[in-house]
């Protein structure tokens, strides 16, 4: 039993050692506000909600990104998007105070309607440019602007996305840098 524990600890250290030696954060998580430019059933052209960005940095300039947005619309319709993609980052701009980036990916969207209890799955794609304003080694403020495209669908006969519809998605949030 002791041999297995020692072997497991050695394996964990050998896997974690390269990540601990990096001079950049290995995981960035941002929670914040999303403002998506899609027409709601009432005719308004923006819906608001929660946005979360998660990046696993494989190098100081490249990482894998996951974007999740949850937007509440009128008439009890909810849009949830989830895209997986890549992120290119320029660190060390202005002595490391800002980190501009470009990101893009593909995933899925899901519309729900609380009135009918129905839902619709659709495809989603995202591309964005943004900047992280680094407050210190562990926190930053994120500003992200990009396109969020959704596939065609209808929810409860009330909300239609005509083909692939691309609209501006603006997100802001607080970034927590873990592992740096």
N, C-alpha and C positions, 0 to 999 in steps of 0.2 A: 504494500500500500504506500509506504514512504517513497519507494522508488518511482511509483507512478506520479505522485505529487511533485517530486523533484523534476521528473521528465516533463510534466505539464508546465511547471514554472519556467524551465529552460526554453521550452517551445514558445511560451508567451513572451518572454524577454527577447528572444531572437526575432519575433515578428514585430514587437513594439519598438525595438531599438532604432530602426531606420526612421520611423515616424518621429521619435523623440529628438533625433539629431537634426531635423529640418529647421530652417530659420523662418518658416512661414507657418500659418495655422493650417492644421490638417482638416478641420471641419468648421464651416461657417454656417450659422443658423440665424435667420432674420424673421422676425414676426412684425407685422405691420398692417397698413391700410392699403386697400386696392380700390381703384376707380376705373371701371371698365366702360368703354364707350359703346354700349349696345342699346338699341331701342327697346325699352320696356313696353309692356302692353298698354300703358297709359299714354305713351307717346314721348316720355322723357328720354333723353339721349344718353344718360349716364346711370350706371348702377354702382353701388358701393359695397364693399365687403372686406373680408379678411384675406391677407396674402402671407404666404410663408415661402421663403427661399432657403434651400439647403444646398450647400456646396461641399463636396469632398475634393480637396485639393490634392492632386497627384504630383504637381510641381508648383513652383512659385508663380508660374504664369498660366497654368492649365488645371482645370478641374471638371468634375462631373456635377451637373446641377439638377435639382428637382424643384419645380415651381408648383405650388398648390394655391389656388384661389377659390374662395367661397363667397359668392355674391348673392344677396337677397334681392329679389325683384318684387314688383307689385303683383297683386293677385296670387300671393302665396307660391310664387315660382322661385326656385333656387337653382343657381348654376354653380357647379363645382368643376374646376378644371385641374388637371394634374399632368404636367409635362416633364419629360426626362431628356436631358441634353448635355451640351458641353458649354464651358465658360472659359474665355480667354481674358486674363487679368494683367494689367500693367501696374505692378506694385512699385514702390519706391519713387512715385511721382511727388514732387515737392517734399523731399525728405521723408517719404512714406506717409504723408498726411492724407493723401487721397489715392484711391485705387480705382481707376476707370476700367470698365470691362465691356465685353460683348458676350451675349449668350443666345442660345437657340436650342430648340428641341421639339419633340413630338410626344403625344400622349393621348389622353381622352378627356371628354367633357361629359357631364351628366346633369340633365335637367330633371327637376322633380316638381310636382304640383301637389301641395297639401290638400287642395280641394277635391281632387279626383283620386289621389293616392297613386297616380301614375308617374312614370319616369321615362326618360329617353337617354340612351347612350349615343355618343357621337365622337368623332375624332377631334383632336385639338393640336394646334401647332403654335409655337411661340418663338419670337425673336426679339431681342432687346439690347439697348445700350444703357449703361448706368454708371454710377460712381458711388463708392463707399468713402465717406469722410471719416477717417480714423481718429477716434477720440483718444485712445490709448491702445496698448497691445491686446486688450481683450474685448473692446467694444468699438462700434462704428455706427454711423447713421447712413442708411441706404436711400438712394433716389434712383429709380428704375423706370424707363419709358420704353415701350415696345409695342409690337403687334401681337394680338392673341386671336387666332383664327379658329373658327368652329365649323363643324360639318352641318349638313342640312338636317332639320328635324322639326317636329311639332309637338308641343306639350299641351294636352287637354284642349286642342283646337284654338288655343289663345296665343301662343307664341311660336313664331316660325323663324328659323334661320335659313335664309335662301342660299343653298349651296355652301361653299366655303366662304364664310363672312369674316373679314379681317377688320378689327377695330383696335384703337389705341387703348392700351392698358398702362396706367400709371400707378406705381406702387412706391410706398415709403415704408421705412421700418427701422428698427434697432437691430444691429447685427451683433451677435455674440460669437467671438472667435474662440473655439475650443481646441486645445492641443498645441497652441503656439507659444 
